[in-house]
Amino acid sequence: MDLSKFEEAVAKSKTLSERPSNDVLLKLYALYKQVTEGDVHGERPGGFDFKGAAKYDAWEAQKGKSKDDAAKEYIELVNSLT
């Protein structure tokens, strides 16, 4: 994996002219976490932490995906937004 391309995409994601939809933001978050930390860990937030639960669920959906594949998908998604 070319980490510099991933880092460029991360930087580019922070300078998008339009804010992506919540679904796209969750996908970016989940792919980023999969690349940087691997499979989801810890307890799923409960109660009224809807945002935390949504982020956990999005990350869990990436479970088993290799860091290389997640990075490629992240880069492609960011590029499609610019």
N, C-alpha and C positions, 0 to 999 in steps of 0.2 A: 504494500500500500504506500502510495506517495503521500506522506503526512502533510507536506507543504500545500498540496492541492486541497486537502481537507481543511487546513487552517485558513487558507484563502477563502474557501466557501463559508466558513464560520464568520470571518470578518465581513464578507459580502452580505451575509444574512442580517447583519446588524445595521446595514445602510440601505435597506430596501426602501424605495420611494413610497410604496403602499404597504400597509399592514396586512399580512395574509390572514385568511380565515382562521378561526380557532382550530379547525381540523388540521390545517396545514401546519400551524404552530405546534400542535401536539405531535405531529409526525416528525417535524424538525427536532423537537425536544427528545423524542424517543430514540431517533436515530443517533443524535449526538451522545446521549447517555449510553447507547449500545456500543458506540465506538470508544468512548472514554472510560467506561466502567464495566462493560460486558453485560451479562444477563442481569435482569432486575433482581434486587435483593431487599430484604426487610419486609415489614408488615405493610399491607395495603392500608392507607389511611381510611378511616371510617367516619361515622357521625356526619357532621355537616361540612367536612373538608372536601367539598365537591371538586375543587380544582386539584387538590393533591391526589384524589382518587382517579381523576381523569388522566393525570400525568402518569400515575402508576400503571393504569390499564394500557395506556399507549405504549409505554416502555415494555410492559409484559408481552404485548403483541409482537415485539421484535425478538423475543426469547429464542435462542438457538442460532440467530443470524450471526455470521462471522463479522469481525470488526471491519475487514476489507469490504465485504458486501454492504454493510451499513454505511461505511464511508462513501462508497460509490453512489449509493442511493441518495445520501445526504447531498453530495455534490450535484447530482443530476436535478434534485428537487430545487435547490437554491438557484441553479442556472436557469431552471424553467420559470422562476419568479422574477428574473431580471431582464 
